[in-house]
Amino acid sequence: MRLTLVYLGILIILLGIILIFIGGISSTPSSISQPTSVAYGGVVLLGPFPIFFGVGPKSELFPLLIFGIIFTIIAVIFYLYSFYIFRRSTQGKL
């Protein structure tokens, strides 16, 4: 079972890289003559702590904040779950 999880993790990482590549190619503008509004941002998770950065209207960066909070909650859940699994394995219940 552990080996299939490793393969699943590698597959998810490769899928993410491919999606980033496709997103970068599809977001290139076809014509530069039209004025456009630019907004960009990102979230870096250092442990369970999110660091947000971005430039643009606040309404376009708000979903980034929501995703960061959701991913932080998920990271904390996985972190606590790993302690639970470790404790069960040391007690011989796993």
N, CA, C and O atoms as CSV, one atom per row, in Angstrom:
chain,resi,resn,atom,element,x,y,z
A,1,MET,N,N,0.815,-1.191,0.000
A,1,MET,CA,C,0.000,0.000,0.000
A,1,MET,C,C,0.862,1.259,0.000
A,1,MET,O,O,0.515,2.242,-0.654
A,2,ARG,N,N,1.976,1.242,0.722
A,2,ARG,CA,C,2.814,2.427,0.801
A,2,ARG,C,C,3.426,2.771,-0.545
A,2,ARG,O,O,3.604,3.947,-0.862
A,3,LEU,N,N,3.755,1.744,-1.352
A,3,LEU,CA,C,4.346,1.999,-2.644
A,3,LEU,C,C,3.326,2.639,-3.584
A,3,LEU,O,O,3.688,3.490,-4.396
A,4,THR,N,N,2.073,2.249,-3.487
A,4,THR,CA,C,1.051,2.867,-4.340
A,4,THR,C,C,0.826,4.322,-3.945
A,4,THR,O,O,0.519,5.149,-4.803
A,5,LEU,N,N,0.973,4.647,-2.665
A,5,LEU,CA,C,0.858,6.043,-2.242
A,5,LEU,C,C,2.008,6.874,-2.787
A,5,LEU,O,O,1.823,8.039,-3.139
A,6,VAL,N,N,3.195,6.279,-2.858
A,6,VAL,CA,C,4.335,6.991,-3.436
A,6,VAL,C,C,4.070,7.276,-4.905
A,6,VAL,O,O,4.291,8.392,-5.375
A,7,TYR,N,N,3.596,6.265,-5.633
A,7,TYR,CA,C,3.277,6.470,-7.043
A,7,TYR,C,C,2.166,7.498,-7.231
A,7,TYR,O,O,2.212,8.300,-8.164
A,8,LEU,N,N,1.178,7.477,-6.357
A,8,LEU,CA,C,0.095,8.455,-6.422
A,8,LEU,C,C,0.628,9.862,-6.172
A,8,LEU,O,O,0.225,10.803,-6.856
A,9,GLY,N,N,1.519,10.016,-5.213
A,9,GLY,CA,C,2.108,11.318,-4.933
A,9,GLY,C,C,2.924,11.846,-6.102
A,9,GLY,O,O,2.841,13.027,-6.440
A,10,ILE,N,N,3.710,10.974,-6.719
A,10,ILE,CA,C,4.500,11.377,-7.888
A,10,ILE,C,C,3.583,11.772,-9.034
A,10,ILE,O,O,3.853,12.745,-9.739
A,11,LEU,N,N,2.509,11.030,-9.224
A,11,LEU,CA,C,1.553,11.342,-10.284
A,11,LEU,C,C,0.889,12.698,-10.053
A,11,LEU,O,O,0.706,13.462,-11.000
A,12,ILE,N,N,0.529,13.002,-8.821
A,12,ILE,CA,C,-0.098,14.291,-8.506
A,12,ILE,C,C,0.883,15.432,-8.741
A,12,ILE,O,O,0.496,16.478,-9.261
A,13,ILE,N,N,2.142,15.248,-8.368
A,13,ILE,CA,C,3.145,16.287,-8.600
A,13,ILE,C,C,3.346,16.527,-10.091
A,13,ILE,O,O,3.401,17.676,-10.529
A,14,LEU,N,N,3.457,15.457,-10.876
A,14,LEU,CA,C,3.620,15.613,-12.317
A,14,LEU,C,C,2.401,16.266,-12.950
A,14,LEU,O,O,2.541,17.089,-13.854
A,15,LEU,N,N,1.214,15.911,-12.489
A,15,LEU,CA,C,0.000,16.537,-12.995
A,15,LEU,C,C,-0.011,18.040,-12.687
A,15,LEU,O,O,-0.429,18.843,-13.520
A,16,GLY,N,N,0.446,18.412,-11.500
A,16,GLY,CA,C,0.527,19.825,-11.146
A,16,GLY,C,C,1.500,20.577,-12.025
A,16,GLY,O,O,1.214,21.700,-12.441
A,17,ILE,N,N,2.647,19.984,-12.319
A,17,ILE,CA,C,3.631,20.621,-13.195
A,17,ILE,C,C,3.059,20.803,-14.598
A,17,ILE,O,O,3.243,21.852,-15.216
A,18,ILE,N,N,2.369,19.787,-15.097
A,18,ILE,CA,C,1.765,19.882,-16.426
A,18,ILE,C,C,0.686,20.963,-16.456
A,18,ILE,O,O,0.598,21.712,-17.429
A,19,LEU,N,N,-0.134,21.057,-15.413
A,19,LEU,CA,C,-1.177,22.087,-15.369
A,19,LEU,C,C,-0.584,23.491,-15.300
A,19,LEU,O,O,-1.119,24.414,-15.915
A,20,ILE,N,N,0.500,23.667,-14.571
A,20,ILE,CA,C,1.164,24.969,-14.520
A,20,ILE,C,C,1.709,25.333,-15.894
A,20,ILE,O,O,1.589,26.479,-16.326
A,21,PHE,N,N,2.305,24.368,-16.582
A,21,PHE,CA,C,2.841,24.611,-17.914
A,21,PHE,C,C,1.734,24.991,-18.891
A,21,PHE,O,O,1.887,25.941,-19.659
A,22,ILE,N,N,0.613,24.254,-18.872
A,22,ILE,CA,C,-0.509,24.551,-19.761
A,22,ILE,C,C,-1.121,25.906,-19.427
A,22,ILE,O,O,-1.485,26.658,-20.331
A,23,GLY,N,N,-1.237,26.223,-18.155
A,23,GLY,CA,C,-1.775,27.521,-17.753
A,23,GLY,C,C,-0.896,28.672,-18.194
A,23,GLY,O,O,-1.405,29.725,-18.579
A,24,GLY,N,N,0.418,28.490,-18.144
A,24,GLY,CA,C,1.329,29.537,-18.602
A,24,GLY,C,C,1.241,29.755,-20.100
A,24,GLY,O,O,1.313,30.889,-20.573
A,25,ILE,N,N,1.088,28.681,-20.842
A,25,ILE,CA,C,0.978,28.810,-22.300
A,25,ILE,C,C,-0.359,29.431,-22.691
A,25,ILE,O,O,-0.407,30.279,-23.582
A,26,SER,N,N,-1.434,29.024,-22.045
A,26,SER,CA,C,-2.758,29.514,-22.429
A,26,SER,C,C,-3.015,30.949,-21.978
A,26,SER,O,O,-3.925,31.592,-22.501
A,27,SER,N,N,-2.251,31.467,-21.031
A,27,SER,CA,C,-2.500,32.824,-20.545
A,27,SER,C,C,-1.689,33.880,-21.278
A,27,SER,O,O,-1.794,35.062,-20.950
A,28,THR,N,N,-0.894,33.496,-22.246
A,28,THR,CA,C,-0.144,34.500,-23.006
A,28,THR,C,C,-1.109,35.257,-23.902
A,28,THR,O,O,-1.939,34.644,-24.572
A,29,PRO,N,N,-1.010,36.584,-23.923
A,29,PRO,CA,C,-1.949,37.372,-24.732
A,29,PRO,C,C,-1.670,37.207,-26.223
A,29,PRO,O,O,-0.519,37.104,-26.645
A,30,SER,N,N,-2.749,37.184,-27.016
A,30,SER,CA,C,-2.589,37.053,-28.462
A,30,SER,C,C,-2.263,38.388,-29.106
A,30,SER,O,O,-1.559,38.433,-30.114
A,31,SER,N,N,-2.764,39.473,-28.539
A,31,SER,CA,C,-2.427,40.797,-29.059
A,31,SER,C,C,-2.107,41.706,-27.882
A,31,SER,O,O,-2.806,41.700,-26.868
A,32,ILE,N,N,-1.059,42.473,-28.026
A,32,ILE,CA,C,-0.591,43.326,-26.935
A,32,ILE,C,C,-1.137,44.743,-27.076
A,32,ILE,O,O,-0.937,45.557,-26.175
A,33,SER,N,N,-1.813,45.065,-28.165
A,33,SER,CA,C,-2.255,46.430,-28.422
A,33,SER,C,C,-3.373,46.886,-27.489
A,33,SER,O,O,-3.543,48.091,-27.297
A,34,GLN,N,N,-4.130,45.983,-26.912
A,34,GLN,CA,C,-5.237,46.366,-26.039
A,34,GLN,C,C,-4.733,46.561,-24.612
A,34,GLN,O,O,-3.958,45.742,-24.118
A,35,PRO,N,N,-5.160,47.634,-23.940
A,35,PRO,CA,C,-4.758,47.822,-22.538
A,35,PRO,C,C,-5.457,46.781,-21.651
A,35,PRO,O,O,-6.648,46.511,-21.809
A,36,THR,N,N,-4.709,46.218,-20.738
A,36,THR,CA,C,-5.265,45.191,-19.860
A,36,THR,C,C,-4.946,45.520,-18.414
A,36,THR,O,O,-4.016,46.273,-18.123
A,37,SER,N,N,-5.717,44.955,-17.529
A,37,SER,CA,C,-5.477,45.064,-16.101
A,37,SER,C,C,-4.730,43.807,-15.649
A,37,SER,O,O,-5.119,42.690,-15.988
A,38,VAL,N,N,-3.670,44.000,-14.892
A,38,VAL,CA,C,-2.841,42.871,-14.482
A,38,VAL,C,C,-2.944,42.708,-12.967
A,38,VAL,O,O,-2.840,43.673,-12.210
A,39,ALA,N,N,-3.148,41.476,-12.554
A,39,ALA,CA,C,-3.151,41.143,-11.138
A,39,ALA,C,C,-2.477,39.793,-10.988
A,39,ALA,O,O,-2.745,38.866,-11.753
A,40,TYR,N,N,-1.606,39.686,-10.005
A,40,TYR,CA,C,-0.980,38.395,-9.745
A,40,TYR,C,C,-0.761,38.252,-8.257
A,40,TYR,O,O,-0.743,39.231,-7.510
A,41,GLY,N,N,-0.595,37.007,-7.845
A,41,GLY,CA,C,-0.383,36.755,-6.433
A,41,GLY,C,C,-0.020,35.309,-6.211
A,41,GLY,O,O,-0.022,34.497,-7.136
A,42,GLY,N,N,0.289,35.003,-4.976
A,42,GLY,CA,C,0.668,33.643,-4.648
A,42,GLY,C,C,0.575,33.394,-3.160
A,42,GLY,O,O,0.439,34.316,-2.357
A,43,VAL,N,N,0.652,32.135,-2.821
A,43,VAL,CA,C,0.627,31.696,-1.426
A,43,VAL,C,C,1.788,30.746,-1.233
A,43,VAL,O,O,1.969,29.809,-2.010
A,44,VAL,N,N,2.575,30.988,-0.196
A,44,VAL,CA,C,3.654,30.085,0.177
A,44,VAL,C,C,3.310,29.546,1.561
A,44,VAL,O,O,3.104,30.311,2.502
A,45,LEU,N,N,3.251,28.228,1.672
A,45,LEU,CA,C,2.957,27.612,2.969
A,45,LEU,C,C,4.251,27.177,3.618
A,45,LEU,O,O,4.910,26.260,3.128
A,46,LEU,N,N,4.623,27.811,4.700
A,46,LEU,CA,C,5.776,27.408,5.503
A,46,LEU,C,C,5.237,26.698,6.732
A,46,LEU,O,O,4.858,27.323,7.722
A,47,GLY,N,N,5.214,25.379,6.643
A,47,GLY,CA,C,4.554,24.613,7.689
A,47,GLY,C,C,3.073,24.892,7.595
A,47,GLY,O,O,2.508,24.832,6.503
A,48,PRO,N,N,2.435,25.193,8.691
A,48,PRO,CA,C,1.006,25.522,8.622
A,48,PRO,C,C,0.739,27.019,8.473
A,48,PRO,O,O,-0.411,27.448,8.572
A,49,PHE,N,N,1.778,27.819,8.236
A,49,PHE,CA,C,1.624,29.267,8.185
A,49,PHE,C,C,1.653,29.765,6.750
A,49,PHE,O,O,2.650,29.573,6.055
A,50,PRO,N,N,0.572,30.406,6.286
A,50,PRO,CA,C,0.557,30.907,4.915
A,50,PRO,C,C,1.183,32.297,4.822
A,50,PRO,O,O,1.005,33.128,5.712
A,51,ILE,N,N,1.912,32.538,3.744
A,51,ILE,CA,C,2.449,33.858,3.435
A,51,ILE,C,C,1.847,34.253,2.089
A,51,ILE,O,O,2.038,33.554,1.093
A,52,PHE,N,N,1.121,35.368,2.056
A,52,PHE,CA,C,0.436,35.820,0.857
A,52,PHE,C,C,1.196,36.973,0.239
A,52,PHE,O,O,1.771,37.803,0.944
A,53,PHE,N,N,1.197,37.020,-1.082
A,53,PHE,CA,C,1.751,38.163,-1.781
A,53,PHE,C,C,0.962,38.365,-3.061
A,53,PHE,O,O,0.394,37.419,-3.604
A,54,GLY,N,N,0.929,39.590,-3.537
A,54,GLY,CA,C,0.216,39.852,-4.776
A,54,GLY,C,C,0.063,41.330,-5.031
A,54,GLY,O,O,0.216,42.162,-4.137
A,55,VAL,N,N,-0.247,41.635,-6.285
A,55,VAL,CA,C,-0.472,43.005,-6.726
A,55,VAL,C,C,-1.729,43.009,-7.573
A,55,VAL,O,O,-1.910,42.141,-8.427
A,56,GLY,N,N,-2.587,43.968,-7.344
A,56,GLY,CA,C,-3.801,44.087,-8.141
A,56,GLY,C,C,-4.970,44.485,-7.272
A,56,GLY,O,O,-4.816,44.721,-6.073
A,57,PRO,N,N,-6.136,44.559,-7.875
A,57,PRO,CA,C,-7.336,44.892,-7.095
A,57,PRO,C,C,-7.608,43.857,-6.011
A,57,PRO,O,O,-7.361,42.666,-6.199
A,58,LYS,N,N,-8.110,44.317,-4.895
A,58,LYS,CA,C,-8.372,43.408,-3.772
A,58,LYS,C,C,-9.396,42.341,-4.122
A,58,LYS,O,O,-9.320,41.222,-3.615
A,59,SER,N,N,-10.346,42.668,-4.976
A,59,SER,CA,C,-11.375,41.692,-5.322
A,59,SER,C,C,-10.792,40.502,-6.075
A,59,SER,O,O,-11.358,39.409,-6.033
A,60,GLU,N,N,-9.663,40.699,-6.767
A,60,GLU,CA,C,-9.047,39.597,-7.503
A,60,GLU,C,C,-8.115,38.776,-6.616
A,60,GLU,O,O,-7.808,37.631,-6.949
A,61,LEU,N,N,-7.664,39.326,-5.513
A,61,LEU,CA,C,-6.769,38.603,-4.615
A,61,LEU,C,C,-7.511,37.924,-3.467
A,61,LEU,O,O,-6.920,37.125,-2.741
A,62,PHE,N,N,-8.780,38.225,-3.295
A,62,PHE,CA,C,-9.559,37.615,-2.212
A,62,PHE,C,C,-9.664,36.100,-2.343
A,62,PHE,O,O,-9.522,35.412,-1.332
A,63,PRO,N,N,-9.908,35.532,-3.541
A,63,PRO,CA,C,-9.953,34.058,-3.642
A,63,PRO,C,C,-8.628,33.410,-3.241
A,63,PRO,O,O,-8.610,32.293,-2.724
A,64,LEU,N,N,-7.529,34.109,-3.481
A,64,LEU,CA,C,-6.218,33.604,-3.072
A,64,LEU,C,C,-6.147,33.475,-1.555
A,64,LEU,O,O,-5.598,32.501,-1.037
A,65,LEU,N,N,-6.685,34.428,-0.861
A,65,LEU,CA,C,-6.724,34.388,0.593
A,65,LEU,C,C,-7.582,33.213,1.076
A,65,LEU,O,O,-7.207,32.521,2.023
A,66,ILE,N,N,-8.703,32.990,0.445
A,66,ILE,CA,C,-9.586,31.879,0.822
A,66,ILE,C,C,-8.881,30.539,0.610
A,66,ILE,O,O,-8.910,29.676,1.486
A,67,PHE,N,N,-8.244,30.364,-0.557
A,67,PHE,CA,C,-7.525,29.118,-0.825
A,67,PHE,C,C,-6.387,28.918,0.168
A,67,PHE,O,O,-6.138,27.794,0.604
A,68,GLY,N,N,-5.701,29.984,0.528
A,68,GLY,CA,C,-4.620,29.866,1.503
A,68,GLY,C,C,-5.119,29.399,2.856
A,68,GLY,O,O,-4.483,28.568,3.505
A,69,ILE,N,N,-6.238,29.922,3.277
A,69,ILE,CA,C,-6.809,29.511,4.561
A,69,ILE,C,C,-7.256,28.050,4.502
A,69,ILE,O,O,-7.041,27.297,5.452
A,70,ILE,N,N,-7.870,27.653,3.402
A,70,ILE,CA,C,-8.313,26.261,3.260
A,70,ILE,C,C,-7.121,25.312,3.273
A,70,ILE,O,O,-7.152,24.289,3.957
A,71,PHE,N,N,-6.071,25.639,2.523
A,71,PHE,CA,C,-4.892,24.778,2.486
A,71,PHE,C,C,-4.185,24.733,3.833
A,71,PHE,O,O,-3.612,23.704,4.192
A,72,THR,N,N,-4.214,25.819,4.578
A,72,THR,CA,C,-3.620,25.831,5.909
A,72,THR,C,C,-4.388,24.891,6.841
A,72,THR,O,O,-3.780,24.147,7.611
A,73,ILE,N,N,-5.702,24.924,6.774
A,73,ILE,CA,C,-6.503,24.024,7.608
A,73,ILE,C,C,-6.230,22.570,7.236
A,73,ILE,O,O,-6.095,21.720,8.116
A,74,ILE,N,N,-6.148,22.280,5.942
A,74,ILE,CA,C,-5.841,20.919,5.492
A,74,ILE,C,C,-4.460,20.485,5.968
A,74,ILE,O,O,-4.288,19.346,6.402
A,75,ALA,N,N,-3.466,21.382,5.892
A,75,ALA,CA,C,-2.110,21.043,6.337
A,75,ALA,C,C,-2.082,20.734,7.830
A,75,ALA,O,O,-1.404,19.797,8.250
A,76,VAL,N,N,-2.801,21.500,8.631
A,76,VAL,CA,C,-2.849,21.258,10.073
A,76,VAL,C,C,-3.538,19.924,10.366
A,76,VAL,O,O,-3.111,19.191,11.258
A,77,ILE,N,N,-4.594,19.606,9.627
A,77,ILE,CA,C,-5.282,18.325,9.826
A,77,ILE,C,C,-4.344,17.163,9.519
A,77,ILE,O,O,-4.267,16.213,10.298
A,78,PHE,N,N,-3.626,17.223,8.389
A,78,PHE,CA,C,-2.677,16.150,8.050
A,78,PHE,C,C,-1.553,16.056,9.077
A,78,PHE,O,O,-1.097,14.960,9.405
A,79,TYR,N,N,-1.109,17.198,9.579
A,79,TYR,CA,C,-0.041,17.223,10.571
A,79,TYR,C,C,-0.487,16.520,11.855
A,79,TYR,O,O,0.243,15.691,12.400
A,80,LEU,N,N,-1.670,16.849,12.327
A,80,LEU,CA,C,-2.182,16.224,13.543
A,80,LEU,C,C,-2.495,14.749,13.316
A,80,LEU,O,O,-2.296,13.929,14.212
A,81,TYR,N,N,-2.983,14.405,12.124
A,81,TYR,CA,C,-3.287,13.016,11.809
A,81,TYR,C,C,-2.023,12.164,11.800
A,81,TYR,O,O,-2.063,11.000,12.200
A,82,SER,N,N,-0.903,12.723,11.350
A,82,SER,CA,C,0.348,11.962,11.350
A,82,SER,C,C,0.774,11.636,12.789
A,82,SER,O,O,1.295,10.550,13.041
A,83,PHE,N,N,0.563,12.546,13.717
A,83,PHE,CA,C,0.865,12.250,15.115
A,83,PHE,C,C,-0.045,11.152,15.652
A,83,PHE,O,O,0.396,10.292,16.415
A,84,TYR,N,N,-1.303,11.181,15.257
A,84,TYR,CA,C,-2.253,10.160,15.684
A,84,TYR,C,C,-1.832,8.785,15.169
A,84,TYR,O,O,-1.852,7.811,15.921
A,85,ILE,N,N,-1.454,8.699,13.905
A,85,ILE,CA,C,-1.008,7.423,13.317
A,85,ILE,C,C,0.275,6.951,13.992
A,85,ILE,O,O,0.421,5.762,14.276
A,86,PHE,N,N,1.202,7.864,14.250
A,86,PHE,CA,C,2.448,7.488,14.915
A,86,PHE,C,C,2.181,6.939,16.305
A,86,PHE,O,O,2.779,5.944,16.715
A,87,ARG,N,N,1.279,7.592,17.030
A,87,ARG,CA,C,0.963,7.144,18.389
A,87,ARG,C,C,0.319,5.759,18.375
A,87,ARG,O,O,0.632,4.914,19.214
A,88,ARG,N,N,-0.583,5.530,17.419
A,88,ARG,CA,C,-1.213,4.215,17.315
A,88,ARG,C,C,-0.198,3.134,16.943
A,88,ARG,O,O,-0.290,2.005,17.423
A,89,SER,N,N,0.773,3.477,16.087
A,89,SER,CA,C,1.749,2.467,15.670
A,89,SER,C,C,2.717,2.127,16.801
A,89,SER,O,O,3.188,0.993,16.881
A,90,THR,N,N,3.022,3.087,17.677
A,90,THR,CA,C,3.926,2.794,18.794
A,90,THR,C,C,3.212,1.996,19.892
A,90,THR,O,O,3.870,1.310,20.675
A,91,GLN,N,N,1.901,2.073,19.962
A,91,GLN,CA,C,1.140,1.305,20.928
A,91,GLN,C,C,0.781,-0.091,20.410
A,91,GLN,O,O,0.210,-0.900,21.142
A,92,GLY,N,N,1.114,-0.367,19.160
A,92,GLY,CA,C,0.852,-1.677,18.592
A,92,GLY,C,C,-0.561,-1.877,18.106
A,92,GLY,O,O,-0.965,-3.015,17.871
A,93,LYS,N,N,-1.334,-0.813,17.946
A,93,LYS,CA,C,-2.724,-0.928,17.502
A,93,LYS,C,C,-2.861,-0.829,15.993
A,93,LYS,O,O,-3.956,-1.015,15.463
A,94,LEU,N,N,-1.787,-0.545,15.301
A,94,LEU,CA,C,-1.890,-0.360,13.859
A,94,LEU,C,C,-1.498,-1.590,13.102
A,94,LEU,O,O,-1.532,-1.595,11.871
